[in-house]
Amino acid sequence: MNNHKSEKKIMWYSLAFMAFSTVWGFGNVINGFSEYGGLKAIVSWALIFAIYFVPYALMVGEMGSAFKEAGGGVSSWILETIGPRMAYLAGWTYWIVHMPYISQKPNGAVIATSWAIFRDARISQMDVKLMAVICLALFLFAVWVASKGIGVLNKLTSLAGSTMFIMSILFIIMMIAAPAITGADVMDIEWSVETFMPTFDSKFFLNLSILVFAVGGCEKISPYVNKMKNPAKDFSRGMITLAIMVTVCAVLGTISLGMMFDSNNIPPDLMTNGAYYAFQKLGEYYHVGDFFVVVYALTNLIGQFAVLILSIDAPLRMLLDSADDNYIPKAMFKQNKHGTYTNGHKLVMVIVSLLIIVPAFGIESVDVLVKWLVKVNSVCMPLRYLWVFVAYIALKKAGDKFHAEYRFVKNKTVGIIFGVWCFAFTAFACIGGIYSEDPFQLVMNIVTPFVLIGLGFIMPIIAKRSKNK
């Protein structure tokens, strides 16, 4: 019995590390640097962590604690607090926003492959239509692999994830130490308010979705709250440690990039090739040639492909395993001998194929495509966080009906205010993120989320018809 107990408890620092790898990635630092004026991104990151990320993570903790038995994450919280129809919509949103995310992954894999082989930025010159064809082929292969229900993937993803994490931390340490160790000639950073203070203009607010998209997703760790030694005290300690770790990484990562790239003259292809340029320069500083860039490219390739396959299957399972056939047509539940939802995979195949092919007809360069994919993801992905805050508001409204060992705030009204604030902030970021000066991209940014969420309202109608038959 004791043995069982001791193995069960998670320490607060273990939780912080587990959450760190699900929330943060080196790509976030690059995207922030690119869209927020280089070193000016530091203040933007600090603000978003303080006013959004910390309350968000602590709310998730309270819900994880209140609904110990609920396995389905956000949709099961909504089911407990509001009801089945809303729970279905929450589950649908959570699943469907993964479609643009899935469509982004083959691009990342192709870019990584190009860097691993050629070790230069030639991918930016590639014809967008050819890129789309390669990405489509890669995606269809991934669907085939996912249909085989492979269990080894989890291990592969966590291995690639931890390697990427180690590499980004290593990059920061080695970069900051480079001038001292190797006498590397780096950019001089002028330590003044002008260097770091962002301009709070329309561009700042229209790009908020990129920051929100980067820090979201910590609801994945809610199941672990009750596995902690002392949830009431340790969870908030773990989450605040997480926030500090992420802030330190964002700040030091941005400074490292500021030592390589001029903040007032950011390369237009930074989102496509930035991480590779960074590791390539690091290799030059330490006189190891292209060693770092090849290692990073290969890890990224494995990571992107593993996440691609996992994202085709895992969110779909979350939707269908706990779904109600009043809202989802019976045909969607059909499984093959590997336990894979075959019709669900077909639906993913149709939606994602369109998301890969259509942009190729209106976007003329790979760099613009990569930027657009980040943007459309930053508009769609955070829509699922809205449900986290809806669930929290409902939980607070219910008063003492649900017992939670860990509470973010004890006061009902204060809790509701926090929930409403985070909901409004997320919604504002998503709506702002839609704007684009390019008419084609603007239309795509509007159509994509509306069509994806709209499909969710059609499903129950089809389900009702197939039941009546």
Phi, psi and omega in degrees: 000312180301320180302314181299319182294316185292329183285338189282331191277135179255134178280156184300324181287329177295319180298317180300317180292319179299316182291325184302314184288337177279332187268322196244148176209160182297328179303327179298321181295316180299312182298319179295317181298319183291317189265345184243032172068045174064239185295341178294345180294335185303311181296321179299316178298312182302318180297313184294325178293316185291312189269348186232307189293315183297308178300323180301309182297322182287326175297317179303320179299316181296321181289321176300324181285323182287325183246068185302319189275344187287117185270340190273012179068222188305315184295328179285333174295318180294321179300315181294319188267330185241301181155172189294322183295315179294324180296320177298314181297322178296315179298319179298311181301314183302321182282311191292331180290350175286347184296310177297328180296316179296321183291341180279331188296315179302323177303311179302320181292320180293318179297317180297318180298315180301317180292323181295324183275308189264340179058031174212179189270027185298338182303329180296337181271355186293147178292130186299324181292322177294317177304316181298320180295315179297316180298321180296315180299317180297317180297315181296324175296319180297321178296319179298315179297316182298327182291345180276358177057057186275127183274344184290344186300318181306317181295317181298315181297315183291327178294312180297320181298314182290327178294317179299318181298313180298319181294321181290324177293317179300318180302313182299312182297312184293325181291314183292330180275345187307311182301321181288317186280314188248359183064028183299144179273102184248169179296139174279128177264127178272114185278078179225165180302320182301323183296322190255341186278118180288158174270121182277069181255189184297323180299320179302311184284328180288340179262003182306327183302330180294322178289317181297317179300322183291324187262358184279174173102006183282358175294345178297338184265000182304325181298343186270352185305314186279357177267009182270159182298313181219082188307319186303323183258317191286331185295312182295326178297315179299317183289325180288325174299317179301312181300320180294316180300315182294319180297314180300316179296318181296316183292308182292324178298318180292320178297318178302316180292326179295338177279346182253321186241142178285120183300333182271000184211065187285131180302136182295338181261022185300320182292330179282309192245358188308311183297323181288318175304317184299312181289330178293316178296322180300318177299322178295314181302320184264010176056043175241019177063223184267018184305308184297318185294323180290316178299314180297316181298317181293317178296318181297319179301310180297316181299311182299317184291319179295316179296323178302309182294318181297321182287339176289323189260312189298310181297327179296318177298318179301321181291313190273331182298327183247016188276164184248128184287002171286337185248337182239129182303145183303325183302331182292340185272001183294130182240152174266186186293343178271002181079017180269141178281099189294315181290328175299317178296323179296319179297316177301318183299316181295310185297311184291323178302318178297318181293338177275320187280312188304312182302332182297341181270349182234354182245130193262347179223155181300320180298318179293321180298314181299316179298316181296319180298320177297318183294313184293327175294321183288343175274319186276312185305313183293350177300331180286334179291334180305322182292331177299317183285327175299315180297321181292318178299316180296321179297316181293322179297327183289351177066234186269013183297325181248132181266126176239128178292322178256130175235133177289306172226143181278327185286130183299309184297316180299319178301314180297320180299316178299316179300315181294320179300310182293323178298311183296319181297316180296314182298318180299316180297317181295316182293318179297324182295342182293327187299136173210146179285339180275120186302320181297313181295322179299314180298315179299320181293331179276313186295316186305301181297322183294318180292316183298312180290323180301322177304328181296333179276339180280324183310310181300329180293316178296319181299318181296316180298315183291332176290318182293331179298000000 
